[in-house]
């Protein structure tokens, strides 16, 4: 009796097609040239964070530094977005508008 029937192999791996989705917990933001400033609390143990989406990648780091200094708050840059500690939507939107960006307040 021959043992020619293949029962299991790891040569090719999983060949099932996988759906392409956005990062978990983050909605994809449109790249329409509008900067969106939102307030978020989800996943941060109840702490309020101001999130700025839609800035050009070349200016995100300098804009984050400027906004942190202007708002008097800490913050970081994650995945091309700026996160400021606390609720600073109005201050951040006013500063970005003064710098020439089209700004919308997003979220609640």
Secondary structure as GFF3:
##gff-version 3
##sequence-region A 1 108
A	DSSP	beta_strand	34	40	.	.	.	ID=ss1
A	DSSP	beta_strand	49	53	.	.	.	ID=ss2
A	DSSP	three_ten_helix	57	59	.	.	.	ID=ss3
A	DSSP	alpha_helix	60	71	.	.	.	ID=ss4
A	DSSP	beta_strand	75	78	.	.	.	ID=ss5
A	DSSP	beta_strand	81	85	.	.	.	ID=ss6
A	DSSP	alpha_helix	89	98	.	.	.	ID=ss7
A	DSSP	beta_strand	102	106	.	.	.	ID=ss8
###
